[in-house]
Amino acid sequence: MGEARLTSADIDRNAAKTAQAPRARQAPQDRQPAKADATAKDGAKGAAKDTARDADGKKDEGGGRGSVRSRRSAAFAVWYLRAVTFVNFLSAVWVSLGQDLRRHNTEDFYTPYLLTAGFASGLFSLLLAVTMGRRKRAAWILNLVLAGLLLMAFAVAAFAPCTGGELDVCYPEFRDHTQNWVSLVLTASFVGALLLGRKEFYAKGDRSNPKLATAVAAVGLLVTSLLAALIVGAANTDPDASKATFLARWRYGAMRLITLDPDARDYAAITTPAWVDVVINVMSMVLLLAVLLAAFRSRRAVDPITEEDEEKLRALLARQGDRDSLGYFALRREKSVIWSPTGKAAVTYRVVGGVSLASGDPIGDPEAWPGAIDPWLAEAREHGWVPAVMGASEEAGQIYARHGLDALELGDEAIVETAEFTLEGRAMRTVRQAFNRVKRAGYGVRIRRHADIPAEEMAELVRRADDWRDGATERGFSMALGRLGDPADGQCVMLECTDGNGDLRALLSFVPWGPKGLSLDLMRRDRDSENGLMEFMVIELLERSKEIGVTQVSLNFAMFRSVFERGSKLGAGPVLRMWRSLLSFFSRWWQIESLYRANAKYRPIWEPRFMLFEKSSDLLRIGIAAGRAEGFLEAPGLPKWLNRRHLETNR
């Protein structure tokens, strides 16, 4: 057998297992010593499976976090809120159902917790259902308080004895209706599910949420009440309207915002049309939703990469950087980093819209990756973030899959081996002609490392790159560095293309990919320059790669590349052809097919890239977060100066 030695990967995995008790079902093969022989692995796998099974059995027997009873109770509470939301919205659009539901919620009839016809109640229950589904602790507390108070009222009405005294709370009419007993049982079931599943609602909010919610409530109530007072004053139809002071109108608006139905006797000189009350009630609901959103929002501010983190990441890239062409983009300074216990692996990510968005593969030794992935997932769950990975390789995708993430192929990365690239042959005729046409027009390319460019020249290059940018916002996240000219990026490579007069017309910047590779980072050109300039510069780099010791170059990422390739072949099925036609249609606005065609002309090696996610229901949210991170979408309502607009030049 030989001696089984403990590797850094085992240290990372054991530390992660100790910190994360609920992860007892982690794939057994991840826990084995990397250098043990096959027989030892098989025996250890069986033992690990037995251990995991025992651990799961112990958890299932009790009521702790991760037990079957706890999970099912939490699921019941969430699905109860979803069902109530569906009925509330349905009753709002289905008039007869809404009227029937309202009849069962008047006088001595009572409906279960949150079951009330209308869009406002539907929005309120929807917000609670979503936040409960994200395991927010604050949402659990709010539901427990509201449902608990309602249950206490039901219990008193149903079981309090009739004594006839001054403090008699007897409510015999409540007991005469079967509907009320059904409402009591459903509300009690919901409260019981909350209590049994309490450990499943562990996600923390931002520490500033209570203060923010209080500020939103105070400022919002002041603004909406003043606005309500102005509306009431303008629409007051009472004969004695002139006697209604501004203070009285303000009180009326504030009371309608809070109670929705103020006592008309207290406001004798105020009579408003029905639409005024509706508008004020809508403002009240909007204010309530704003307060709840502020109270339940996920933590947003995460400590960005520090100088020490960056030094450690650069050290890992120096040892393992040739494994992933996107590795250098982990040094984006807006990202955060989580390390494995041994410090031999790290996951870099950014939190956008409640999504913890990692990009590329983890940095460092693949055997130590699980030690960094586990704490990253644990942090996401702790704060109620949705974990997702953009642009992972197949190797990383398999390891992420062992940690419970599902994979979806996004497209392919174009990689060119410089030794195999040639312009010769019939297949390269069109590319060769375009290259020669630009060259005859007098264009030339200068190739330098960033460290070899004087500071004054670099500043001018950065200025020109900003001027030539397409759009107001600097784009890129998973495959862009987001800065240019930083002294720490001295090994990056700059391509400067000049015309026959020596004027700068285009720029290309590449980041290092290990010691002998480059990965495309930045493409900028003057719109008035010759067509085909970018292709000319790429070919110049490939043909002169020996000057800078480069053997492989990673070019653009082609999304859904396989669809365009297979959909154009003879015998492609109708579904594939329809999918290809749909993507071609959207390519009119987004560079989907054009990127594939632009990369294919170099006859590259296609390496698939994947998106990793936990639940398919989160795909839309992940897509929006990725669009925001890449710079294609902006948060609504924010002024332009709050969005990232220019290339960074240094820390």
Secondary structure, DSSP 8 states (H G I E B T S, - for coil): -------HHHHHHHHHHHH-GGGTTS-GGGGS-TTS-HHHHHHHHHHHHHHHHHHHHHHHHS-STT-HHHHHHHHHHHHHHHHHHHHHHHHHHSHHHHHHHHHTTSTT---STT--SSHHHHHHHHHHHHHHHTTBHHHHHHHHHHHHHHHHHHHHHHH-----STT----HHHHT-HHHHHHHHHHHHHHHHHHHTGGG--B-B-TTHHHHHHHHHHHHHHHHHHHHHHHHHHH---TTGGG--HHHHHHHHHHHHHHSS--GGG-TT----HHHHHHHHHHHHHHHHHHHHHHH-B--------HHHHHHHHHHHHHHGGG-TTGGGGG-TT-EEEE-TTSSEEEEEEEETTEEEEESS-EE-GGGHHHHHHHHHHHHHHTT-EEEEEEE-HHHHHHHHHTT-EEEEEEEEEEEEGGG--S-SGGGHHHHHHHHHHHHTT-EEEEEEGGGS-HHHHHHHHHHHHHT-SSSS---STT--SB---GGGTT-EEEEEE-TTS-EEEEEEEEE-SSSEEEEEEEEE-TTS-TTHHHHHHHHHHHTGGGGT--EEEEEEEETHHHHHHHTSTT--HHHHHHHHHHHHHTTTS-SHHHHHHHHTT--EEEEEEEEES-GGGHHHHHHHHHHHHTSS--TT--GGGS--S-B---
